[in-house]
Amino acid sequence: MQGRCVYNELVKFLRMAVVVAALAVVGCNRGAESKEAVRRAIVAHLAERGMNVGSMQVEVVAVTFRGEEADATVSFAARGVEGQAMTMNYTLARKGDGWSVKSRTEAGGVPHGAAAQAPEGTAMPPGHPPVGADQPGGSQKK
């Protein structure tokens, strides 16, 4: 009878250990699906590019998780300065237990660094350098 009681206690212990381990694995995975995890990835991305992130206030305004990818809207402002925040949209990819920046666009949808095009038929201001086919490497719409 004593051996049977020990066996039952061992089975109960192992069952509880499996449940605790499963919850820990699920909990760790969910930890990556948080605004803070996305914020850490974006701050690391900016720091790798030489930006002084210590002088910036970085806030993840919204994030949508899509399995192995996430879309985030992030607001940037100079630390200690009111108003005038800049908003960027980021797409991130899951990397191990965290995230890495895949791409970014300005809140208006223009990729960062891309030249905005004036609406067709709009004249450039006086003294503006030529654009399109007149500029080396440019192209003209047909």
Protein Blocks (a to p, Z undefined) as FASTA:
>chain_A
ZZmmmmmmmmmmmmmmmmmmmmmmmmmmmmmmcfklmmmmmmmmmmmnopafklpccddf
bdcdehjaccdddddddehiagjiaddddddddehjbccdfbdcdfkopaghiacdddeh
iacdehiacehjllghiacdZZ
